[in-house]
Amino acid sequence: MVKIIKAEFLKSATSIDNSIDEGVLEVVFLGRSNVGKSSLINALTNKKQLAKSSSTPGKTQLINFFDIVYEDESKSRFFARFVDLPGFGYAKVSKTKKHEWQKELDNFIKKRVSIRVFVHLIDSRHINLDIDNEVSNFLEETRRDDQAILNFYTKSDKLNQKDLHQILAKNRDAILVSTLKKQGLNEANKMIFNLLFGKDNDNL
């Protein structure tokens, strides 16, 4: 089984211009504010305080970088980087400020060469929001051939079976996760690892 054996915070940046140097394969986590990005990163890495969330949705507008070390069943180690992008949707700031943030994030997503996986987090209780559909369309239109997109549906423990089946009917590749109940985390890590390093999931 693949697992993360080490994770540490590296740096916060405001744009691609003052981001950390490239050279390690990167996984970008993005989603609207309060979707549970920080909680998921902490759960995947098994470090409760690795990624810190603000009590005010949309307040934190920094790009955060974390060094990650995976280990597979043969004890081989693989180095990667998680990138936590600012949440979108709730920030109470001027339209000009929002436009600046959006421009910086667009540049980062389009120009950052090291990105291999986009993890789009969607609240499983609200699966058809315009803002999530816009992000999905943007990622599909801008991703390179060497980049993949994963859709993780958070807070899935709050749904009944009917609602869960509805999500899977809409997206057969959806990964349902719950940081509260520790559900879907192993599968999520396998999917990320496989896309980064080209491993066959059956062998993990």
C-alpha positions, 0 to 999 in steps of 0.5 A, a space after each residue: 500500500 502506498 502512503 505518505 511518510 513525510 510532509 512539511 511546509 515549505 513556503 507561502 507565495 502571493 504569485 508565480 513570481 515569488 513561488 518556490 523553484 520548480 523541479 519536483 512534480 506538483 499536485 495542486 488542490 483547489 476549490 471554493 472556500 470552506 470546501 475542506 482543502 486544508 482538512 483533506 491535505 492534513 488527512 492525506 498526510 496524517 499531520 493535523 496542523 500541516 495546512 492551516 485554515 482561516 476561520 474567515 472563509 476566503 481570507 487566506 490568499 496565499 499559495 502554500 507549498 508542502 514537500 511530500 514523500 511517498 513510500 510504496 509497498 517495496 519501501 521505495 520513496 517518491 518525492 512530490 509537492 502539494 500546492 494549496 491554492 487560495 479558496 474562491 467564492 466567499 472573500 469579502 473584498 473589492 472587485 478589483 482585489 478579486 480580479 488581481 487574485 484571479 489573475 495571479 491564480 490563472 497565471 500560476 495554473 497556466 504557467 507552472 511547469 511542475 504541475 502534474 495533477 489538479 485536485 478539484 475539491 467539490 462539496 458533495 452536498 452541493 454538486 452543481 454550483 456554477 462556480 465549480 462548473 466554471 472551475 471544471 471548464 477552466 481546468 479542462 480548457 487549460 490543462 496540458 497533455 501531461 496533466 490530469 484532473 481529479 474530482 474529490 467530493 468532500 464531506 461525503 459522510 453527510 450524505 445518504 446512499 441516494 445522494 452518493 449514487 447521484 454523484 457517481 451517476 454524474 461522475 463515474 470517476 468521482 472520489 468520495 472523501 470524508 476527513 471526519 470519518 477517514 473515508 476514501 483517503 487511501 484511494 485518494 492517495 493511490 490515485 494521486 500517486 498513480 498519476 504522478 509516478 505512473 504506477 498501476 493501482 493494482 500493484 499498490 
